[in-house]
Amino acid sequence: MISAHDVRRSAFAAAVTAAHLCSCAREDLTKTARDLFAACSARTTDVQAALDVGDSQRAQALGDEAKSLLARSRAAFEGSGIKTSDVPQDLATYGDILTRMGDVDLAANVYRRAAERAPQSPTLWLNLGRALRATGPKYWEEALVAMRSCIRLTNDPALVAAAHEDAGDLLLLMNHASLAEQDFREALSFVPNAPRAKIGLAASLIHRGRVREGMTEIEALGPLSPESTGIAMEYVSRAVQDFFDAQLYVPDTAADHLALAKALVLAGRRGECALAVERAAALDPDNTIAWNLLGSVSREAGDIVRARTAFTKSLELDPDQSRTREALDALNAAAP
């Protein structure tokens, strides 16, 4: 006869076995999730490589595969019970997945839990700050605190610079341009000539009316990469709008008016820069850059007479300008 004690012991053993199997299943799912995310990251790198060589078809196929791997990784993590996990590394990876999928509010909650469990991890604090920034203005103060925590916890120059850049960007959004300038300058002290920090510094200066200084910072970078061009357009566009909203004015010098015209061009507002560049040319009639820019924006606006006059004046000052001559020849050839 089986005693009550034997029954209880058997039930306990079964429960232990079930718990062990459940734990093993969770571990297996977690490992699968990690592997899938690693594969997703590799495919994302392959996408960029394909784009770099102009293979858009392969890039599209790899991108679709990366999206599928990302979704499967998320499903595996959630199946493993990640929402109740206390493992910071797994929480961080899950947060990265949510961020890539656009669920930044969920990502912020996950990064917050991870940072609470690993408060000495600067990367977790930076990721939390970025997610909070993307969640909306309600969380921007907390985002700044998280970014400052990252800065306090690390001596890695690249990571410190990135945190200062993110803080500067957020301060610009919060309309604190002078504070943003300090963060961007701090970033540059760790990584000199970092494009994003330089562009952010320029935007903080333009925001406060110091347009010439701001454009000088951008021009010091030389030709911009496609990525940096996108960043510059975003930052300068916001700064120029802030400049006009505040009803600011540049000093009445050729250099300052030309800088404003260049800022408008970079901000995607070429049609609005004619007055500034006309004033620059009037104040400095020997400036070929001003005449060439006036010719370009006039041509785009359909004012062929003014464009032809500007290009002609530039060539009179410096005949050795092949592109300007080509532009003038094209206008003359198209004339009725």
N, C-alpha and C positions, 0 to 999 in steps of 0.2 A: 504494500500500500504506500502511496506517495503522501508524505507528510506535508503539512502546511508550510513548514520550514523549507522543504525542497521546492515547493511551488514558488515561494518568495525568492529563493535563490535563483531559480531558473528565469523568473521574470526579470530579476536584476541583471543577470547575465545577458539576456536578450536586449535589455535596454542599453547596456553598455556597448554591445555589439552594434546596435542600430545607431547609437551616437557616434561610434567610431566610423561606421560606414558613411554616415552623414558628413562627418568632418573630412573624411577622405574625398568625398564627392565635392565638397566646397573647395578643398585645396586643389583638386584637379581642375575645377572650373576657373579658379583664380589663375592658375598657371596658363590655362588656355587663353584667358582674357589678356594676360600679359603678352603672350606670344603673338596673339592677333594684333595687339596694339603695336608691337615692335614691327610686325610685317607691314602694318599700315604706314608707319613712319618711314620705312624703307621705300614703299611705293611712292610716298609723297616726295621723297628725294629724287626718285626716278622720274617723276612728272617734271620737275624743274630741269633735270638733265635733258629730257626730251624737248622741252620748250627752248632750251639753250641752243639746240641744234636745228630748231625749226620744224620738228616732227610733231605737228599739232594732233595728228590722228592717234599716234602712240600716246601722247600726253593725255588725250581724252580717255583712252582705254585704261591707262594706268590710274587716272583720277577716279574713274568709276570703280575700279577694283579697290582703291584706297577707301572710298566711301563705304563699300560693302564690308571691308575688314573692320572699319571703325564701328559700324553698327553691330557687327557680330561681337566685337570686343566688349561693347557696352552691355549687350545682352548677357554675355558670359559673366561679366562682373556682377550684374544685378542678380543673376541666377545663383551666384556664389554667396549672396548675402552681404554685399559690399556696404549696403546702407546701414548696417549695424557693426561694421568692421571697426577695429581700433588700430589697424596697421597703417601708419602714416604714408608709407611708400605706395601701398595699393590705393589709398584714398587720393594721393596726389595724381596717380595715373588716371584714376577714374575722373578726377576733376579736369585733367587735360582732355579727356575724351568728351566730356560735357561741353567744355569750352569750344573745341573744334566743331561740335555739332550745333553751336549757337545757344545752348542752354546755360547762359552765363549766370543766371540767378541760382540755378541748382549747383553750378560749379562753385560759386562763392560759398554756399553752405558747406560743400564738401571740403574746400580748401580751409575754411574756418575750423572745421573739426580736425583736419590734419594738423593745422598749425597749433591747435590746443594740445595735441598729443606729441608734437615735436616742435616746441616753441623756439628752439635754437636753429631751426632751418631757415636761412634767409630766402631761399628759393620759394618755399611755401608762402612766406609772407608777401613776396613780390607777386606771385601768382594770385594770391588772395586780393591784393590791391588792384591788380589788373581786372579781375573778374568783377569786383565791386565798382570800379570805374565804369565798366561796360553796362552794369545793371541800372545805373541812372543816378541823377543828382542827389537823391535821398541818401545814397551810400558813399558819397564822395569824401566826406570828412573821415569816415572809417577807412576808406581806401588810402588816404594820405597817411594815416597812422600806420597802416600795414606796410606801405612803402618806406616810411621812416624806420620801421622795425628791421626791414631788410638791410638798409644802409648801416644801421647800428651793429648788426650781427656779422657782417662780412668785411674782409679786407681784399676781396677779389676786385681788382680795378674795373673789369668789364661789368661785373654784376652791380657794383656801386654806381657806375656811370649809367647803367640801364635804369636803375631805380630812380636816380636823379632826373633822368629824361622823362620817365613816366610821371614823376611828381610835377615836373615843370609843365608837361602837357596838361595835366589835370588842373593846375593852378591857372593856366591860361583859360581853360574852360570856365573856371570859377571867377574869371575877371580879376585875377591878382597878378598882373603882368610883372610888377616889380619883384614879387616873390618868385615868380617863374624864372625870371632872369637869373636870380641867384642859383636856382637849381641847375639851370643849363650851364652856367659858368662852373659850378662844382663838377658836373659831368665832364666838361672839357678839361678840368684839372686832372682827372683820372685817365681820360682817353682823349688826348689832344686831336683836334680836327675831326672828331666824330660827326658824321654828316647830320644825324638827327639832332644832336645837341646844338650844332652850329645853326641849323635851320630854326630850331626852337628859340635860340637866343635872338636870331634875327626877327622872328615873329613878336617876341616880347618887346623888342625895341620899336618895331613898326606900330604895334598896338598903342604905344605911348607917344607917337608922333616923331620918333627918331628914325625916319624912313631911310635916310641916306646911310646911317650907321648899320641899319639892319641889312640893306642890300649889299653893303660892303662885306658883311660876314658871309653871306651866301656866295658872292662872287669869289671870295677867297678859297672856296672849295674847288674851283675850276669846273670843268664839265661834269654835270650831275649824271649819275646812273639812272636808269628808268625808275628804280625804287625810290631813290632820293628825290627825283623830280616829282613823283607822286606825293611824297611827304611835304615837299616845298609848296606845291600847289595847295594842299590842304591847310597848312599852317599859315601861309601868306594870305590866302583867301580870307580866312577868319580874321587875321590881323588887319587887313585893309578895310574890311567891313567895320571892325571896331573903330578904326581910325576915322572913317567917315561918320559913323554913328555919333562919335564924340565931337564932331564938327571941328576937327583939328586941321591945321594947315602946315605946310612945309615952309621953311625960309625961302625967300624970293631970290634964289640963286639957281644958276643953270644946273649945277650938280644935284641940287635937291629936287628940282622939278624932274630931271631925267631919272633920278632914283625912284620917284613916285611913279613915273611912267613904266619903268621896268617892273616895279612891284605889281602894277595893274596887269601887265602882260603875264607875269608869272601866276597871278591869281585867276587867269582866264578871262580877264576883263579888258581885252585889247581895244575894244570899241570905245572905251572910256578914257583912253590915255592920250588922245590927240591934243587936248588943251594943255596938258602938262608938258608934252614933248615939244609942242609949238612954243611954249614959253621958254623952255630950255634952249631951243634953237635961236630964239630972239635974244636971249641974254648972252649966249655964246655962239655967234654965227659961224665960228670956225670949227665947231664940233661935228665931225662927220658921223659919229654914232647917233647924235640927235637927228640929223637930217635923214639918215638911213631908216631909223625907226619911224620917223614921221612919214617917209615914203611908203614904208610897209603898211602901216595902219591906214593911211589914206587910200592905198590901193585896195585893201580889204573892204574899206567902207564905200568903195565905188567912186571916190573922188580922184579920177585919173589925172586931172590937171594939177592938183596939189601934189600927187605922188610923183608925177614927172618932174615938177619943179624941184621937189626935195631931192630926188636922186641926182638930178643935174647939178644942183648946188654941191652935193657931196662929192661928186666926181671932179668938179672944178677945184675943190680943195685938195683932193687926193685922187689923181687919175688911176692909180694902181689899186683898184678895187674890182676884181673880176666879177664877184657876185652882184655888186651894185650895178655894174655895167650890163650884166645879163638881164637884171630886172628892168632897167631902163629900155634896153633893146626890145624886150618882150612887150613893154607898154607901147613903144613906138610902132612895133610891127602890128599890134592889135588896133592901132588908131585907124579910124575910117578915112 
